[in-house]
Amino acid sequence: MVNKNNKEVEYLLSKIDEIYYDENQFRVMIEKEKYIFGVVSAGNEPLSISKIVQYNSIYETICDLDNKIKLSFRKAIEYAYSTNVQEQFSLIRNNSIEEIYSYYYIENALFRTSSLWDLLAQIYRLYYQIDVEPNKVYYNRIFDPNSRYSKKFKEKATLISNYLNQEDNTSINGEWQGNHSFVNSCRNKMTHRNSPNITVISDFDVNFKHHPSYLLKRIIEDYNVVSNFISNILVDIENELINDK
């Protein structure tokens, strides 16, 4: 069992618990417990029912991802801060089943957190009416501060782009810098090369694995940042819906 009084564990859990979504937030309710499930139409007017249902489609996916990410983080913390992993960790080999499980849940959370960034871009595309097909949305391109979109969008895009391109700095107290670049590099390694959780030295790759607790801090902080970006744009959307009414 993990010691929840451990300051590192307390910090990680607090970053996870900061994020909350009301699953009914963007449902178009007809009556109690009944809502519009779906709409397919031209919906060219700015805040049509069609557009609200699109918001809800993205939002429900975010809620689903968030629940699974939180589950994976909590399980990863449980194993990463177990006695075996804390006392027997080795750079060369896996010493316990707890270490294997911790990496499994960390990788699960990492991939799902990456999906949150694409969903953030999808919300921006819809809210700012960016002329890009949904299946061609890539968050690094959407949040390019040199894009030709509106001034208001550029301000938001610049803020997000600055975070995405932070220089790495893990020597500071509190939230580390460069988390997203690190997390994205781990994801790319798993997708295109080899597991970042295995130490290898060869012509194919040179990689030294990180302790699970190190990975958790970086990924959880990145999850917290993208989730707050999502929450901020959701507030803008909700305010616009209220004003439209």
Residue pairs with C-beta under 8 A, 6 or more apart in sequence:
1 78
1 82
2 9
2 77
2 78
2 81
2 82
3 9
3 81
4 10
4 13
6 81
8 81
8 213
8 217
9 77
9 81
12 73
12 77
12 216
12 217
12 220
13 74
13 77
15 220
15 221
15 223
15 224
16 70
16 73
16 74
16 220
16 223
16 224
18 224
18 227
18 228
19 66
19 70
19 223
19 224
19 227
19 228
19 231
21 59
21 62
21 63
21 66
23 60
23 63
24 35
25 59
25 234
25 238
26 52
26 55
26 56
26 59
26 237
27 35
27 36
27 56
28 35
28 36
28 49
28 52
28 53
28 56
29 35
30 36
36 49
36 53
38 53
39 49
39 50
39 53
40 50
41 48
41 49
41 50
42 50
43 49
43 50
43 51
46 244
47 240
47 241
47 244
51 126
52 241
54 126
55 123
55 126
55 237
58 119
58 122
58 123
58 126
59 234
61 119
62 116
62 119
62 230
65 112
65 115
65 116
65 119
66 116
66 227
68 108
68 112
69 109
69 112
69 113
69 116
69 223
72 105
72 106
72 108
72 109
72 112
73 105
73 109
73 216
73 219
73 220
73 223
75 101
75 105
76 102
76 105
76 106
76 109
76 212
76 216
77 216
79 85
79 98
79 99
79 101
79 102
79 105
79 212
80 98
80 102
80 106
80 211
80 212
80 213
80 216
81 213
82 96
82 98
82 102
84 95
84 96
84 98
84 99
85 96
85 98
85 99
85 102
85 211
85 212
86 213
88 95
88 96
89 95
89 99
89 211
91 199
91 208
91 209
92 199
94 100
99 212
102 212
103 197
103 212
106 197
106 212
106 215
106 216
106 219
107 190
107 197
109 219
109 223
110 183
110 186
110 187
110 190
110 215
110 219
111 187
111 190
113 183
113 219
113 222
113 223
113 226
114 183
114 184
114 187
116 223
116 226
116 227
116 230
117 139
117 226
118 137
118 138
118 139
119 230
120 139
120 160
120 226
120 229
120 230
120 233
121 137
121 138
121 139
121 142
121 143
122 134
122 137
123 230
123 233
123 234
123 237
124 130
124 142
124 143
124 153
124 156
124 157
124 233
125 132
125 134
125 137
125 142
127 233
127 236
127 237
128 149
128 150
128 152
128 153
130 142
130 149
130 153
132 142
139 164
140 164
142 157
143 157
143 160
143 161
143 164
144 157
144 161
145 154
145 157
145 158
145 161
147 153
147 154
147 157
149 157
156 233
160 229
163 180
163 225
164 180
164 181
165 181
166 177
166 178
166 179
166 180
166 181
167 177
167 178
168 177
168 178
168 181
168 182
169 176
169 177
169 178
170 176
170 177
170 178
175 221
176 217
176 218
176 221
179 218
179 219
179 221
179 222
179 225
180 222
180 225
182 218
183 218
183 219
183 222
185 196
186 196
186 215
189 195
189 196
189 207
190 196
193 204
193 205
194 200
194 204
194 205
194 207
196 207
196 209
196 210
197 209
197 210
197 215
198 207
198 209
199 207
199 208
199 209
200 206
200 207
